[in-house]
């Protein structure tokens, strides 16, 4: 498996992955991503900012996510406290393909991002998720992320996590 920047021509495949994830959130009873976000324009914006990443295996896209090496403005107003105040990577819009079922792709992705952080000398990863996104909450726990408080996106509270990279 390889983590790499997404290519413009992959937008249809990426959007299919996101549509599957949006439906999974709905079927799980989650309110996350049930309001028209994310959408193809969101992915185009990620691509324009160099934040669109995919995990690929044997030519097949298995996961899409935004990997940002810049501060997230919404994280400045945390209700709680981050572990660090220095540079960090932000992960948004983590979505797995139905073809990735049973492969532990999300955990693999997070570990790949940790390796990318080590390569670039970035000491932490920050991520947020809905209170009702059980799969992501399990991943945060499994991979040793620390709950730091709440942040707000589009007027809604989200659980905020950080992991120090060593």
Phi and psi in degrees as GROMACS dihedral restraints (atoms count N, CA, C in turn):
[ dihedral_restraints ]
;  ai    aj    ak    al  type     phi  dphi    fc
    3     4     5     6     1  -130.3    20    10
    4     5     6     7     1   135.6    20    10
    6     7     8     9     1   -98.6    20    10
    7     8     9    10     1   127.8    20    10
    9    10    11    12     1  -154.1    20    10
   10    11    12    13     1   162.2    20    10
   12    13    14    15     1   -62.7    20    10
   13    14    15    16     1   143.4    20    10
   15    16    17    18     1   -74.8    20    10
   16    17    18    19     1   154.7    20    10
   18    19    20    21     1  -108.3    20    10
   19    20    21    22     1   149.6    20    10
   21    22    23    24     1   -53.5    20    10
   22    23    24    25     1   -41.3    20    10
   24    25    26    27     1   -68.1    20    10
   25    26    27    28     1   -10.0    20    10
   27    28    29    30     1   -88.8    20    10
   28    29    30    31     1    -0.5    20    10
   30    31    32    33     1   -52.4    20    10
   31    32    33    34     1   -45.4    20    10
   33    34    35    36     1   -59.9    20    10
   34    35    36    37     1   -41.2    20    10
   36    37    38    39     1   -68.0    20    10
   37    38    39    40     1   -39.3    20    10
   39    40    41    42     1   -64.8    20    10
   40    41    42    43     1   -43.5    20    10
   42    43    44    45     1   -63.5    20    10
   43    44    45    46     1   -36.7    20    10
   45    46    47    48     1   -63.1    20    10
   46    47    48    49     1   -40.4    20    10
   48    49    50    51     1   -63.0    20    10
   49    50    51    52     1   -45.7    20    10
   51    52    53    54     1   -64.2    20    10
   52    53    54    55     1   -40.2    20    10
   54    55    56    57     1   -61.5    20    10
   55    56    57    58     1   -40.6    20    10
   57    58    59    60     1   -62.1    20    10
   58    59    60    61     1   -44.9    20    10
   60    61    62    63     1   -65.4    20    10
   61    62    63    64     1   -39.4    20    10
   63    64    65    66     1   -59.9    20    10
   64    65    66    67     1   -44.7    20    10
   66    67    68    69     1   -65.8    20    10
   67    68    69    70     1   -38.9    20    10
   69    70    71    72     1   -61.1    20    10
   70    71    72    73     1   -42.9    20    10
   72    73    74    75     1   -59.8    20    10
   73    74    75    76     1   -43.6    20    10
   75    76    77    78     1   -61.7    20    10
   76    77    78    79     1   -47.8    20    10
   78    79    80    81     1   -63.5    20    10
   79    80    81    82     1   -29.5    20    10
   81    82    83    84     1   -78.8    20    10
   82    83    84    85     1    -5.0    20    10
   84    85    86    87     1    82.9    20    10
   85    86    87    88     1    15.2    20    10
   87    88    89    90     1   -87.4    20    10
   88    89    90    91     1   145.5    20    10
   90    91    92    93     1   -83.5    20    10
   91    92    93    94     1   -11.8    20    10
   93    94    95    96     1   -63.6    20    10
   94    95    96    97     1   134.2    20    10
   96    97    98    99     1    65.1    20    10
   97    98    99   100     1    27.7    20    10
   99   100   101   102     1  -106.2    20    10
  100   101   102   103     1    18.3    20    10
  102   103   104   105     1  -127.8    20    10
  103   104   105   106     1    25.2    20    10
  105   106   107   108     1    91.0    20    10
  106   107   108   109     1     2.3    20    10
  108   109   110   111     1  -123.9    20    10
  109   110   111   112     1   137.7    20    10
  111   112   113   114     1   -74.6    20    10
  112   113   114   115     1   168.4    20    10
  114   115   116   117     1  -145.4    20    10
  115   116   117   118     1   176.0    20    10
  117   118   119   120     1   -56.7    20    10
  118   119   120   121     1   -33.5    20    10
  120   121   122   123     1   -64.9    20    10
  121   122   123   124     1   -34.5    20    10
  123   124   125   126     1   -61.7    20    10
  124   125   126   127     1   -43.9    20    10
  126   127   128   129     1   -66.8    20    10
  127   128   129   130     1   -42.6    20    10
  129   130   131   132     1   -58.2    20    10
  130   131   132   133     1   -42.3    20    10
  132   133   134   135     1   -63.2    20    10
  133   134   135   136     1   -43.3    20    10
  135   136   137   138     1   -56.6    20    10
  136   137   138   139     1   -44.7    20    10
  138   139   140   141     1   -63.3    20    10
  139   140   141   142     1   -43.4    20    10
  141   142   143   144     1   -62.9    20    10
  142   143   144   145     1   -28.6    20    10
  144   145   146   147     1   -96.3    20    10
  145   146   147   148     1     6.4    20    10
  147   148   149   150     1    69.9    20    10
  148   149   150   151     1    22.1    20    10
  150   151   152   153     1  -103.5    20    10
  151   152   153   154     1    -7.9    20    10
  153   154   155   156     1   -80.5    20    10
  154   155   156   157     1   119.6    20    10
  156   157   158   159     1  -127.0    20    10
  157   158   159   160     1   151.5    20    10
  159   160   161   162     1  -131.3    20    10
  160   161   162   163     1   155.4    20    10
  162   163   164   165     1  -106.5    20    10
  163   164   165   166     1   127.7    20    10
  165   166   167   168     1  -123.8    20    10
  166   167   168   169     1   142.9    20    10
  168   169   170   171     1  -139.8    20    10
  169   170   171   172     1   123.1    20    10
  171   172   173   174     1    50.8    20    10
  172   173   174   175     1    42.9    20    10
  174   175   176   177     1    79.3    20    10
  175   176   177   178     1     0.3    20    10
  177   178   179   180     1  -105.1    20    10
  178   179   180   181     1   129.4    20    10
  180   181   182   183     1   -79.0    20    10
  181   182   183   184     1   124.5    20    10
  183   184   185   186     1  -109.2    20    10
  184   185   186   187     1   -19.4    20    10
  186   187   188   189     1  -156.8    20    10
  187   188   189   190     1   146.1    20    10
  189   190   191   192     1  -124.7    20    10
  190   191   192   193     1   143.7    20    10
  192   193   194   195     1  -159.7    20    10
  193   194   195   196     1   156.3    20    10
  195   196   197   198     1   -93.2    20    10
  196   197   198   199     1   125.8    20    10
  198   199   200   201     1  -118.9    20    10
  199   200   201   202     1   106.9    20    10
  201   202   203   204     1  -108.1    20    10
  202   203   204   205     1   126.9    20    10
  204   205   206   207     1  -100.4    20    10
  205   206   207   208     1    41.9    20    10
  207   208   209   210     1  -145.8    20    10
  208   209   210   211     1   157.4    20    10
  210   211   212   213     1   -61.9    20    10
  211   212   213   214     1   147.0    20    10
  213   214   215   216     1   -97.4    20    10
  214   215   216   217     1   113.1    20    10
  216   217   218   219     1   -53.6    20    10
  217   218   219   220     1   -37.4    20    10
  219   220   221   222     1   -63.8    20    10
  220   221   222   223     1   -21.1    20    10
  222   223   224   225     1   -78.8    20    10
  223   224   225   226     1   -11.7    20    10
  225   226   227   228     1   -69.0    20    10
  226   227   228   229     1   -28.5    20    10
  228   229   230   231     1  -104.9    20    10
  229   230   231   232     1    42.8    20    10
  231   232   233   234     1   -66.7    20    10
  232   233   234   235     1   138.4    20    10
  234   235   236   237     1   -92.7    20    10
  235   236   237   238     1    93.1    20    10
  237   238   239   240     1   142.3    20    10
  238   239   240   241     1  -146.5    20    10
  240   241   242   243     1  -154.2    20    10
  241   242   243   244     1   127.8    20    10
  243   244   245   246     1   -70.0    20    10
  244   245   246   247     1   158.3    20    10
  246   247   248   249     1   -71.5    20    10
  247   248   249   250     1   -32.4    20    10
  249   250   251   252     1  -133.9    20    10
  250   251   252   253     1   164.5    20    10
  252   253   254   255     1  -117.5    20    10
  253   254   255   256     1     1.0    20    10
  255   256   257   258     1   -90.5    20    10
  256   257   258   259     1  -161.4    20    10
  258   259   260   261     1   -59.4    20    10
  259   260   261   262     1   149.8    20    10
  261   262   263   264     1  -156.9    20    10
  262   263   264   265     1   163.7    20    10
  264   265   266   267     1  -103.1    20    10
  265   266   267   268     1   141.6    20    10
  267   268   269   270     1  -110.3    20    10
  268   269   270   271     1   136.6    20    10
  270   271   272   273     1  -114.1    20    10
  271   272   273   274     1   127.7    20    10
  273   274   275   276     1  -132.5    20    10
  274   275   276   277     1   157.4    20    10
  276   277   278   279     1    56.4    20    10
  277   278   279   280     1    44.5    20    10
  279   280   281   282     1   -75.0    20    10
  280   281   282   283     1   119.0    20    10
  282   283   284   285     1  -142.5    20    10
  283   284   285   286     1   129.7    20    10
  285   286   287   288     1  -103.8    20    10
  286   287   288   289     1   146.7    20    10
  288   289   290   291     1   -72.1    20    10
  289   290   291   292     1   152.3    20    10
  291   292   293   294     1   -62.1    20    10
  292   293   294   295     1   -24.0    20    10
  294   295   296   297     1   -72.2    20    10
  295   296   297   298     1   -10.2    20    10
  297   298   299   300     1   -93.6    20    10
  298   299   300   301     1    -4.1    20    10
  300   301   302   303     1   -51.6    20    10
  301   302   303   304     1   131.4    20    10
  303   304   305   306     1    80.2    20    10
  304   305   306   307     1     1.6    20    10
  306   307   308   309     1   -96.9    20    10
  307   308   309   310     1    -2.3    20    10
  309   310   311   312     1    62.6    20    10
  310   311   312   313     1    34.7    20    10
  312   313   314   315     1   -63.7    20    10
  313   314   315   316     1   -38.1    20    10
  315   316   317   318     1   -64.7    20    10
  316   317   318   319     1   -44.4    20    10
  318   319   320   321     1   -62.9    20    10
  319   320   321   322     1   -41.4    20    10
  321   322   323   324     1   -60.8    20    10
  322   323   324   325     1   -44.6    20    10
  324   325   326   327     1   -58.1    20    10
  325   326   327   328     1   -48.9    20    10
  327   328   329   330     1   -60.3    20    10
  328   329   330   331     1   -39.2    20    10
  330   331   332   333     1   -67.2    20    10
  331   332   333   334     1   -37.3    20    10
  333   334   335   336     1   -63.7    20    10
  334   335   336   337     1   -39.8    20    10
  336   337   338   339     1   -66.5    20    10
  337   338   339   340     1   -37.7    20    10
  339   340   341   342     1   -58.4    20    10
  340   341   342   343     1   -44.4    20    10
  342   343   344   345     1   -61.8    20    10
  343   344   345   346     1   -41.4    20    10
  345   346   347   348     1   -61.6    20    10
  346   347   348   349     1   -40.1    20    10
  348   349   350   351     1   -62.8    20    10
  349   350   351   352     1   -43.7    20    10
  351   352   353   354     1   -60.8    20    10
  352   353   354   355     1   -44.1    20    10
  354   355   356   357     1   -59.8    20    10
  355   356   357   358     1   -37.8    20    10
  357   358   359   360     1   -95.9    20    10
  358   359   360   361     1     0.1    20    10
  360   361   362   363     1    71.4    20    10
  361   362   363   364     1    29.0    20    10
  363   364   365   366     1   -94.7    20    10
  364   365   366   367     1   123.1    20    10
  366   367   368   369     1   -82.7    20    10
  367   368   369   370     1    -7.4    20    10
  369   370   371   372     1  -156.5    20    10
  370   371   372   373     1   161.8    20    10
  372   373   374   375     1  -120.7    20    10
  373   374   375   376     1   134.2    20    10
  375   376   377   378     1  -120.3    20    10
  376   377   378   379     1   140.8    20    10
  378   379   380   381     1  -150.1    20    10
  379   380   381   382     1   153.7    20    10
  381   382   383   384     1  -134.0    20    10
  382   383   384   385     1   158.3    20    10
  384   385   386   387     1  -154.9    20    10
  385   386   387   388     1   163.5    20    10
  387   388   389   390     1   -65.5    20    10
  388   389   390   391     1   153.6    20    10
  390   391   392   393     1   -64.5    20    10
  391   392   393   394     1   -22.9    20    10
  393   394   395   396     1  -106.6    20    10
  394   395   396   397     1    15.7    20    10
  396   397   398   399     1   -93.0    20    10
  397   398   399   400     1    78.8    20    10
  399   400   401   402     1   -56.0    20    10
  400   401   402   403     1   -44.0    20    10
  402   403   404   405     1   -59.6    20    10
  403   404   405   406     1   -42.8    20    10
  405   406   407   408     1   -69.9    20    10
  406   407   408   409     1   -37.1    20    10
  408   409   410   411     1   -62.0    20    10
  409   410   411   412     1   -38.5    20    10
  411   412   413   414     1   -65.1    20    10
  412   413   414   415     1   -40.4    20    10
  414   415   416   417     1   -64.3    20    10
  415   416   417   418     1   -42.7    20    10
  417   418   419   420     1   -57.7    20    10
  418   419   420   421     1   -44.1    20    10
  420   421   422   423     1   -67.1    20    10
  421   422   423   424     1   -48.5    20    10
  423   424   425   426     1   -59.7    20    10
  424   425   426   427     1   -37.7    20    10
  426   427   428   429     1   -95.6    20    10
  427   428   429   430     1     7.3    20    10
  429   430   431   432     1    81.0    20    10
  430   431   432   433     1    27.5    20    10
  432   433   434   435     1   -78.4    20    10
  433   434   435   436     1   146.1    20    10
  435   436   437   438     1  -100.7    20    10
  436   437   438   439     1   128.0    20    10
  438   439   440   441     1   -69.5    20    10
  439   440   441   442     1   126.7    20    10
  441   442   443   444     1  -113.8    20    10
  442   443   444   445     1   -13.3    20    10
  444   445   446   447     1   141.4    20    10
  445   446   447   448     1  -153.4    20    10
  447   448   449   450     1  -120.6    20    10
  448   449   450   451     1   142.7    20    10
  450   451   452   453     1  -123.8    20    10
  451   452   453   454     1   165.5    20    10
  453   454   455   456     1  -123.0    20    10
  454   455   456   457     1   130.2    20    10
  456   457   458   459     1  -125.4    20    10
  457   458   459   460     1   129.6    20    10
  459   460   461   462     1    48.2    20    10
  460   461   462   463     1    40.5    20    10
  462   463   464   465     1    81.1    20    10
  463   464   465   466     1     4.0    20    10
  465   466   467   468     1  -118.8    20    10
  466   467   468   469     1   139.7    20    10
  468   469   470   471     1   -72.0    20    10
  469   470   471   472     1   142.9    20    10
  471   472   473   474     1  -138.0    20    10
  472   473   474   475     1   148.5    20    10
  474   475   476   477     1   -75.3    20    10
  475   476   477   478     1   131.9    20    10
  477   478   479   480     1  -111.0    20    10
  478   479   480   481     1   134.4    20    10
  480   481   482   483     1  -130.2    20    10
  481   482   483   484     1   154.6    20    10
  483   484   485   486     1  -142.4    20    10
  484   485   486   487     1   148.0    20    10
  486   487   488   489     1  -133.3    20    10
  487   488   489   490     1   130.2    20    10
  489   490   491   492     1   -80.0    20    10
  490   491   492   493     1   135.3    20    10
  492   493   494   495     1  -101.9    20    10
  493   494   495   496     1   126.4    20    10
